[in-house]
């Protein structure tokens, strides 16, 4: 009996099962409208799914479902719908008088000859069939995740097992951003991307680890330990610096270097970014530069009334103190500095005493130490310990180090152009709470705004991690090459993520429908087209990297005996 039914009512072929519908209208700018086939359930289709429209000239248009809708040919049906959704009348209506409609945003065209991928600049004809994208077509667009320089970051929604590869070489070419509201897994996503960069050796990293989550180990939401980058790459590729050795010891974090910064190493530019937090007025901020010129390197010590601790005798120290006091007296007498302004600056600078990593002279040369590690190909993670909860400490240290690292890279890049040395390694600097560094009021004057606008001119880029992209200066956001965005629910933040990117109106709905965990929208320089993925579990990444390390060790042992 079954054979006879199959003869008269043949089952659809596999290619027909993948058929979603046919194009009925649309445009390149506003997107395409497709009528859903009668045998397809609209409930099984979600925004963010990829489709292929097989054109009549052999081209394949690659697009994304950005909206789904219910349509009817007769409005009267809405006034008297069938009582049951699966009765005879309802089944008669389905596919004839009522049907599903898909809104598709065309993005790329796969040429039949040579498989070349190009941006979509035209649309397919009426009634062209729309199919689900298969894994081979996705791989043709996004590349093989096993190729060198690529990193498997996740799978497309509704396509488990189809691996999406992030082109890491392009990811580090320009500054990038990882965004999402609190609780969406930004830290795990950032740690995973950093692990890929380190694994593929496309750049070296300097990570300002605000909450001690990237170095040795941290915990997930289930309070289970997960490996940090130092523990994951135990071959020496990752080093941990700390501002708080006591915190590192309590957490059993393996530390390579303790960072100390001397008051005499601070410049007004290092303190200028603290103006909103310390309460400096414009007049007081400008006065910092004058005080530095008149008082010399020990200007902060003078203002804090520190005693000399450079080995000089007490008498010599007292003489130096009197000379500095005389310089302040002269400034006041000349009318160059108001006594009230001076007193306010001294009171506000008292806040620096809270930070034990600041002392009279500092110990060693942390900037040179970091540069040496980076030049040797070692990635540096700077843990803040208990100071991670003090935004002033985070901004001060990140600004202090980044300014000097960038100056060194500018010099090295110029020397390489003059043939005096090799080109410096590409450096990615990771900062959290990025809107504090890139606020519209200060971004044009900070080193972080400069780096973002330079677009790797001196081989330095930023990895911006933030939950409030709307707080970042729009010009800087427009220069962010790749954006990995988890769920955002503030309209201003959504608008900021898409700033400077053409044709993203349809993607807003996709972003709004993301789940709170392990889903992200990726668009920009490192992917050929926007993609919505279910991100990999970080534990899977650690197991994969550990497996590669074991294989490499075995291969080396076999080679050298």
N, C-alpha and C positions, 0 to 999 in steps of 0.2 A: 504493500500500500504506500509506504514511504517513497519507494522508487517511482511509482506512478505520479505521486504528487510532485516530486522533483522534476519529472518530465514535463508536466503541464505548468508548474509554477517553479521555475528554476531558482535556486538560491543565488543571491548576488555574489559576484566575484569579489576577491579581496580588494581590488582597486575601487570597486563600487562601494564597499563598506566604508572606505576612507573618504568617499565623496560627501561633502558637506552641503553643497548647494551650487547656485549659479549667480553670476553677477547680473544685476538688473539695472543699476544706476550708479552714479557717483562721479567724482572728479579727483584729480591728483592732489589738489589742495585740501579738499574737505573729506576725502576718503571714499571708499567704495561701499555700496550696499549690495548684499547678497541675500537671496531668498533661500531659506533653509530647506533642504530636501524633506519630503514628507515622512521618510523612514528614519529621520534623525531626531532625537530628543534634544530640545533646547537646554534642558537641565544639565546635560552632560558637557556643555560648552561654557567656558569661563573667559573673562577678559584676561588678556595676556597670553592666550594660546596662539601658536604660530600656524599659519596656513600657507599653502602654495597654490597659486592660480596659474594653471598651465595654459599659456597663451596660444593663439593660433599660428604664430610664427616660430614656434619652438622655444620661445622664452618662457621662463618660469618666474612669476612675480612672487616675491617672498614678503609676507605681511603679517600683521598682528591683529587679532580680534580686540577691538577697543570698546565695543558696546554690543549688547544683545537686546532685542526688543520683540514684542509680540504685536502682530499686525492682523487686521481683518478686512475683508473686502466689503463687508456690509455692516455699517454701524449698528443696525438693528439687533445684531447678535449680542452686542454689549448690554442691550436692554432686557433681553430674555435669553440668558445663557442656558445650556443644558443643566439639568439638576445634578447629574453625576458626571465627573470628568472622564469616565471610561465607558459610558453607555453608548448605545448605537448612534444616537444623534451626534454626540461629541466626536465619535470616530469618523462620521461622515463629514463633519465640518473640518477636521484636522487635515491640513495639507491642501484643502480646496478653498474654503471660505475663511479659514484662519491658518496662519503660518508663522514661522519664526523668521526674524530678520537679523542679519549680522552686519555690524559696521566694521569694516576692515581698513586699516591704515597701510597702504603699500609703502615699502621701504627700500627694497633691493630688487634687482633683476639678475637672475642667473642666466647667462647666455648659454645656448645649447652647444655651441662650438667652443671648446677650450674651457668651459666651465667658469668663465670670468664673471666676477661679481661686481655690479655697478649700482649706483643709486638709481632709484626708480624716477624716470623723467617722463613717463607716459603711463597709460592705463590699458588694461585688457579690454577686449570687445564685449558687447552685450552677450549674455548667456554663457560666457566662459566658465568652465567648471572650477569650483574651489575644493581643494583637498586638504586633509590634515597633513602637516609637514612630517616627513619621516626622519629617522635619525641620520640617514645618509645625506639628506638635504640640509639638515641643521649643521652637520659636520662640514659640508661644502661651504657654508657661510662663515662659520666660526672657527674652522680649522681643527686639527687633531690635537686633543689635549695632551698627547704623549710627545708632541714635538718639543725640542729644546726651546726654552724661553716662554713656554706656555704653561698655564697652571689651571687645573680643574677646580673651578670655584663653586660649581653647583649644577643642577639639572633644570631644564625649563619646566614651568608648571604644566601639569598634565602629561609630561613626557619623562617619567622616571627612567633612569638608566641612560639617558642621552646626555653626555657630558659636555658642558659648556666650558670653553677654554678662554681664559683671560690672557691677552698678549701683554706679558709683563714688560717687554722692551718698550712698547708704546706707552704702557702705564706710567713708567718712570720718566718718560721724555718730557712730560709736563706735570705741573702740580695737579694732585688728585684730591678727591674728598670722599669721606664716608660719613653719611648723615642718617639720622633717625632719632625718633623721640626716645626718652629714657626707657630702658627695659626691652628694647628691640634687639639687643645683641650686638651693638656696635663694636664693643671691645673684642668679642670673639671673632667677628668678621675682620677687624683690623689685624688682630694677631695672625689670622689665617693668611691674609694677603701678605703680611710681612714675612711669614714662613715661606711663602712661595717665592718672594723676591730673594730671600737668603738662599733657598734651595737651588734656584736657577742662576744665582750669582749675577744678576743683571744690574745690581747696584749695591752700595753699602748703605746702611741705615744708621741714623742717629735718632733715638726715640726718647722723648721726654716723658717718662713714665710717671704720670701724676699720682696714680693710686697703686703702684707696685704690682701691676697685672701682666707685664710682658716679660719680666726677667726670668726668675727661677721657677716659680709656680704661682698659681692662683686657685680660686674655687669657682665652680659654676653655681647656678641657682639651687642645685640640690645639695650644696655644701660639699661636693666631692672635689678632690684635688685634680687639677689639670696641669700639664706640663707647660712651663714658660719656654721662651725661645732659647735661653741659655741651657736649660735642661734638655731641650729637644735636640739642639745641635751641640752635642758634647765633644765635637772635634775641634773646638776652639774658634769657630766662626763668630760666636757671639760672646761679648764681654759685658759685665755689669759694673757700672760705676754707681756710687751712692753719695747722697748728701747727709745721710743719717745712718752711720754704721751700727748704732745700737738697734735700730729697727731691723736692719738686715740680719743681725745676729739672732734676734728673737724669731725671725721668720726662717732661719736657717738658709738664707739666700747666700749663694756663693758670690763674693764681691772681688773684683780685680783692682779697684782703685777708689779711694775716698777723696771726694772733691772738696777743697777748701778755697774760698775766694777772699782775698785781702781787701780791706777798705781802700787801700791805696791803688787797687786795680780797677776800681769803679770809675766810670765816666758819667757826666750828666745824661748822656743818651741812654745809659742803662737804667736811670731812675725816672726818665721822662715818661715812660709808659706806665709808671705807677701813679701818675698824677691823679687819675680818677679814684684810686683806692686810698692813696695817702692824703688826698684833699688838697694837692697843690693847685694854686691859682696860676693863671698865665704869667702874672708878674713874678711869682715865686719860682716857676719853672725857668723863666728867663734868667733869674738871678743865679740859678745853679751854675750856668755856664760862666758867668762873671766870677763867681766864687772859685771855680776850678782854675781859671786863668790867674787869679791873684794869689791863691793859696797853694797852688801846685798839686802834686800827686796826693799829698796827705790832706786834701781838702775835707773829706768826709770825717777823718779823725779829728781834725780841728773843730769842725762843727759839733762833733759829739764829745769834744773835750777829752779825747783819749790821751793817755800818757805815752811817751815815746817808749818803744820796746824793740829797738833795732840794735841793742848792744851798747848804745851811747851811755855815758855816765849820767847820773841824776842831774848834775849841774848843766851838762850839755843839753840834756832833755829839757830842763827848765828854760834854758836860753832859747831853744827852738820854739818852745811853747810861747814864750814872751814875744818872739818875732812874729809868730802867726797871729797872736792876739793883736799885735800892733798893726798887722795888715788889715784885720777886721776893723780896728779903730779908724784906720785911714779911710776905708771904704765908707764908714758911717760919717766921718768928718767931711769927706768930699761930697757927700750927698748922693753918692752912687747907689747906696743901699739904705733903705729905711730900717730903723731899729726894730719896728714891728714885723717887717718882712723877715729879717734875720731870725728873730725869736720864733716866728711861726715855722720857718724851715727847720730850725734846730729841734723843735718839739716834734715835728712830723717825722724827721729822720730818726728819732728815738725808737721808732717801730722796728728799725733794722736790728736792734739789740736782741730781738726775739729769736733770731736765726743763728744758731751755733755754727753753721757752715761759713759764716762771715767772721773774720778775725782781723787782727792788726795787719798781718802781712799775707796771709794765705800760706799754703804749704805746697811747694812744687809749682808746676805749670800745667793746670788741668787742660787748657786749650791745646797746648802742644802734645800732651798725652793723648787726647782725643784724636787729633790730627794724625799722630803716628799710628794709632790703631786703625783708623779709617784707611790710611794709605796702604797699610798691609793687608787690607781686605777684611778686617774684623769689624763686625757690627757692634755698635755701642748703645746700651740701654742705660739711661740715667734714672735711677730710682730716687724718689723724693722722700721716702719714709714718712715720718709724721708731718713733714712740711707739705705733703700733698694736699692737706686740707686747708692750707693757707694760700689763697690765690696770689697774694702778693709775692710769696716766695717762688711760685711756679713762673709767674710772668718775669720776675727779676732774673732768675737763673736762665730761663729759656732765651730771653732777649740778650743777656750778657754773652752766653756761649754762641748763639747763632750769629750775632753781629761779627764776632771775631773769626768764626769758622768761615763765614761768607767772605770776609776780607782776605783770608788766606787762600780761598778757592779762586777769587778774582786774580790774585797775584800769580797763582800757579797756572791758571788758564792762560794768562797773558804771557807767561814765560814759555808755556808749551807752544803758543802761536809764534813766538820768537825763536823756536828751535832749541831752547835752553834746557828743557826737561820734557818728560812724557806728560800727556794730558791726564788730569786728575780723574779718579774714578767717579762715576755718577753717584751723587749723594742724595738720599731721600731723608728729609727731616720730618718726623712725625710730631705733631702738636695736638693736644686735646684742648677743649674749651677755646676753640680757634677764634670765635667771635670776639674774645677779649683782646686778641692781638690784631684783629682785622676789622675792628669797628670803623664805620665810615668816618668818624671824627679824627682817627689817628692812622688809618691804614696807609695813606699816601706818604706818611713820614716814618713808618717803621720798616725794619729790615724784612719782616715777613711779607708785607705788601710789595716790597721791591722784588723779593724772590719770586712771588707768584706772577708778577708782570714780566719778569725776565724770560720766562718760558725756557728754562734750562740753558740760558746763554752762558753761564759759568759752571754748568754741570751740577747745579743744586736745584732741587725741587722740594715742594712741600707735600706731605700727606696730612690733610686737614680732617680732624675727627670732631664732629660737633652735633648737638641736638637742636641748635638754633641757627640754621643757615641764613635766616633773614637778618641776623645781626652782623653778617659779613658784608663788607663794602661791595656794591654791585659790580664795579669794575674788576675787582679781584675774583668774584664768582664767575664772571664771564671768561676768565682765563683758566679756570679749573678744567683740565682736559677730560678726566674721567670721573664720573659721579656714581658712587654706589650708595643707593638710598633705600633704607628700610622705611617702615611706616612713619609718616608725618601727618599730624591732624590739624596743624595750624595753617590757615590759608597763606599767610605771609611766608612761611617756611617752604611750602609747596611751590609758590611762585618763585622764590629765590633759587630753588634747585634747578628750575627750568630756565633761569635767566641766561640769555646769550645763546640759547639753543633753538634753532628754527624747527617749526612743525611739531611742537610738543603738546598742543592743546588736547589731543586725544589721549595722551599718556597720563594726564591728570587723573582721569577716572581710574586708570589702571593702578596708579600709585595709591589712590584712596582705598582700593579694595585689597591691599596687601594684608596678610595676617601679621600679628604682632611678633611672631618668632620665625626665624629661618626663612624669610622671604625678602627679596630686595629687587629693585629695579636698577639695572646698570645701563648707562648710556655714555657716549663720548668717545674719546680718542682710542681707548684700548679694545673696543668692540666695534664690529662693522655696522651694527644697528642696535637700537635699544632692546633689552631682553629682560624679562622677569624670570627670576630663578628661585628655586628652593636651595638655599645655601647648604654646603656640605657641613656635616658635623665635625667640629674641631678635633674630636678624638680620632675620627677616621683619617684626618690629615696627619696627626702625630704618628699613627700606626704606619701610614704609607712612608713617611719620611724616615722613621726608624727602620723599616724594611729595606729602604734604599741604602741606608748607612751600613746595615749588615751585609748586603750584597756587595757594596763597594769594598768593605773590609775583607770579605772572602776573596774577591777578585784580586786585591792587592797581595794577599797572602799567597794565592796560587801563582802570581806573577813573580814574586820575589822569594818564594819559598820560606 
